[in-house]
Amino acid sequence: MTQNLTIKRHTELVDRMADTLGIDLEEAVFAGKLDPNTLCDAVLRCTGCTDPEGCTKWLDACQNGTKHPPVMCRNSDMFHSLQDGRRFER
């Protein structure tokens, strides 16, 4: 059960981060800019974060949006690619 909660929490963090950065992950998948498996990998990368509470606080502070993910974000390269309209592959 704990593993499921961890995955759910980090799925929500990845989704919130994308929203905060002005990225529609569903649209990115439909447009072929992001493979669904790569999105799953992004969630798994997020689970390796050492500061999810810091991420949550950062997201709460950026409710009006921002252009750059926090330095600690393990998926910043994916978010930057999608912001630039480029396909992200890992």
C-alpha positions as CSV (number, residue, x, y, z in Angstrom):
1,M,0.0,0.0,0.0
2,T,2.8,2.4,0.8
3,Q,4.3,2.0,-2.7
4,N,0.9,2.8,-4.2
5,L,0.7,6.0,-2.1
6,T,4.2,7.0,-3.1
7,I,3.4,6.6,-6.8
8,K,0.1,8.5,-6.5
9,R,1.8,11.3,-4.6
10,H,4.6,11.7,-7.2
11,T,2.1,11.4,-10.1
12,E,0.3,14.4,-8.6
13,L,3.6,16.3,-8.1
14,V,4.6,15.7,-11.8
15,D,1.1,16.8,-12.9
16,R,1.2,19.9,-10.7
17,M,4.7,20.8,-11.8
18,A,3.6,20.6,-15.5
19,D,0.5,22.7,-14.8
20,T,2.6,25.3,-12.9
21,L,5.0,25.5,-15.9
22,G,2.1,25.8,-18.4
23,I,2.5,22.4,-19.8
24,D,-0.4,20.1,-20.7
25,L,1.0,16.6,-20.4
26,E,-2.1,15.0,-21.9
27,E,-1.7,17.2,-25.0
28,A,2.0,16.5,-25.2
29,V,1.3,12.8,-25.3
30,F,-1.5,13.3,-28.0
31,A,0.8,15.5,-30.0
32,G,3.6,12.9,-29.9
33,K,5.9,15.1,-27.9
34,L,5.9,12.7,-25.0
35,D,5.6,9.0,-25.0
36,P,3.3,7.6,-22.3
37,N,6.1,5.3,-21.1
38,T,8.4,8.3,-20.8
39,L,5.8,10.0,-18.7
40,C,5.7,7.0,-16.4
41,D,9.5,7.1,-16.2
42,A,9.2,10.8,-15.1
43,V,6.9,9.8,-12.2
44,L,9.4,7.1,-11.2
45,R,12.3,9.6,-11.4
46,C,10.2,11.9,-9.2
47,T,9.9,9.1,-6.5
48,G,13.7,9.3,-6.2
49,C,13.5,13.0,-5.1
50,T,15.0,13.6,-1.7
51,D,12.7,16.6,-1.0
52,P,9.1,16.1,-2.1
53,E,7.9,18.4,0.8
54,G,10.1,21.1,-0.6
55,C,8.6,20.6,-4.0
56,T,5.1,20.8,-2.6
57,K,6.0,24.1,-0.8
58,W,7.6,25.4,-4.0
59,L,4.4,24.5,-6.0
60,D,2.2,26.1,-3.4
61,A,4.3,29.3,-3.7
62,C,4.1,29.3,-7.5
63,Q,0.3,29.0,-7.9
64,N,0.3,31.8,-10.5
65,G,2.7,29.9,-12.7
66,T,6.4,30.2,-13.5
67,K,8.7,29.4,-16.4
68,H,11.4,27.4,-14.6
69,P,11.1,24.3,-12.5
70,P,13.0,24.3,-9.2
71,V,16.7,23.4,-9.2
72,M,16.0,20.2,-7.4
73,C,13.5,18.9,-10.0
74,R,14.7,15.6,-11.4
75,N,12.5,16.1,-14.5
76,S,13.6,19.6,-15.4
77,D,15.0,18.5,-18.7
78,M,11.7,17.0,-19.7
79,F,9.8,20.1,-18.7
80,H,12.2,22.4,-20.6
81,S,11.9,20.3,-23.7
82,L,8.1,20.4,-23.6
83,Q,8.1,24.1,-22.9
84,D,10.2,24.6,-26.0
85,G,7.8,22.5,-28.1
86,R,10.4,19.8,-28.6
87,R,9.8,16.0,-28.3
88,F,11.3,14.6,-25.1
89,E,13.0,11.3,-25.2
90,R,15.1,9.7,-22.6
